Amino acid sequence: MLCVSITGDQSAAGDGIKDGTREIEKDISMDEPKIIYTKTFSCADDHPIVWYTVDENNKGVCEYCYTKFLYKPKDFHTKMLEEKELLDISMKESIRQKEERTTSEKMQEELEPIDSK
């Protein structure tokens, strides 16, 4: 359990501050790390966006919210599946756009057909 005390001259107007001291508790020992696939990463979980780079053990921790990050490189098979998925999406979009052609586009295609070889 992580316990941080913040002291100051702030008033206790219902924001959890009593006698100038606020305690923030967060159990960081039980948090599972977020898997990331780049060595440089950002965190913006209810705080300003901050950028970090993983350490030599491929781990990183956000200094604001204590979220843990773990870098895992993608294997070749996973990368190829992602590329195939992107190509499939692109091909479907291309077919959709071809089917939605206007009358003038269809006339142009009849006059000057494009070989799809």
QUINORCOR-V498363 format. One record per pair of residues at least 4 apart in sequence whose C-alpha atoms are under 7 Angstrom apart, sorted by the first residue. I is the first residue (numbers start at 1). J is the second residue. Records with the same first field share a line. If there is no record, write none. Layout:
I->J + J
//
This chain:
1->25 + 26 + 27 + 28 + 29
2->25 + 26 + 27 + 28
3->23 + 24 + 25 + 26
4->23 + 24 + 25
5->21 + 22 + 23 + 24
6->21 + 22 + 23
7->20 + 21 + 22
8->20 + 21
9->20
10->20
11->17 + 20
12->16 + 17 + 18
16->22
17->21 + 22
18->22
28->66
33->68 + 69 + 70
34->68 + 69 + 70
35->69 + 70 + 71 + 72
36->69 + 70 + 71 + 72
37->71 + 72 + 73 + 74
38->71
39->53 + 54 + 71
40->52 + 53 + 54
41->51 + 52 + 53
42->49 + 50 + 51 + 52
43->49 + 50 + 51 + 62
44->48 + 49 + 50
54->58 + 59 + 60
55->59 + 60
58->70 + 71
59->69 + 70 + 71
60->68 + 69 + 70
61->66 + 67 + 68 + 69
62->66 + 67 + 68
74->78 + 79
75->79
76->80
77->81
78->82
79->83
80->84
81->85
82->86
83->87
84->88
85->89
86->90
87->91
88->92
89->93
90->94
91->95
92->96
93->97
94->98
95->99
96->100
97->101
101->105 + 106
102->106
103->107
104->108
105->109
106->110
107->111
108->112
109->113
//
